[in-house]
Amino acid sequence: MGRMSVEQYREADKLPLVVVLDNVRSQHNVGAVFRTADAMRIERVILCGICCCPPNQELHKTALGAEDSVEWTYFKDTLDAVKALQAEGYTVYAIEQAHDSMTLEELAEHLTAKGGPDRIAVVLGHEVFGVQQEVIDICQECIEIPQYGTKHSMNVSVTAGIVMYRLASSLRLATKK
């Protein structure tokens, strides 16, 4: 299928997109985020708080080796991770339902229309409690995926996949303009 080796992947250009996991407890969800991050060729994953870190057998069951290709770092405190990203020039968005949030589509359209990729990071939260309020408070904006059914939440790895795919598509389109 013409896939890259891990070494080729590490050397390849990445999208200026970072995914921050804020206390995601499920090792399988963390692994799934790594696997999608590899597929979208995003810059890196930042694990915070109670997130498990590689090497981890349960994480590996869903990451299937993506934990070896995708760059990752660990921060004990998500606030420190967000502040570090902001100091590096990233615009940081919390993926959370909130008053006055922007939809994922609005952000994606903004990135495409801008004509060049921003350095962006998205924070996804704990499976039950979401992104910590103090983290939301220092993010530039909240991004929401509109939902039309009876449930008002999705699994964090599913949400991460939707967000990474949509933003990666917009960033790739923006760089072609």
VENPE-V192928 format. One line per field, one symbol per residue. psi: psi as a letter, one per 20 degrees, with the letter a starting at -180 (. if undefined). A space follows every 10 residues. Layout:
BEGIN
psi = ???
END
This chain:
BEGIN
psi = jkqqrggggh iqqqqmpppp onlohphhgg ghggghhghi lrgrpppqcj pqqqppgggh hhhkihihhp qqrpphphgh gghgghhijq ppppnqpqqk qqqhhggghg gghhjqproq qppqaqhgib pqghgghiqh rpppoppjbh qkqrqhhggg gggggghggg hgghii.
END
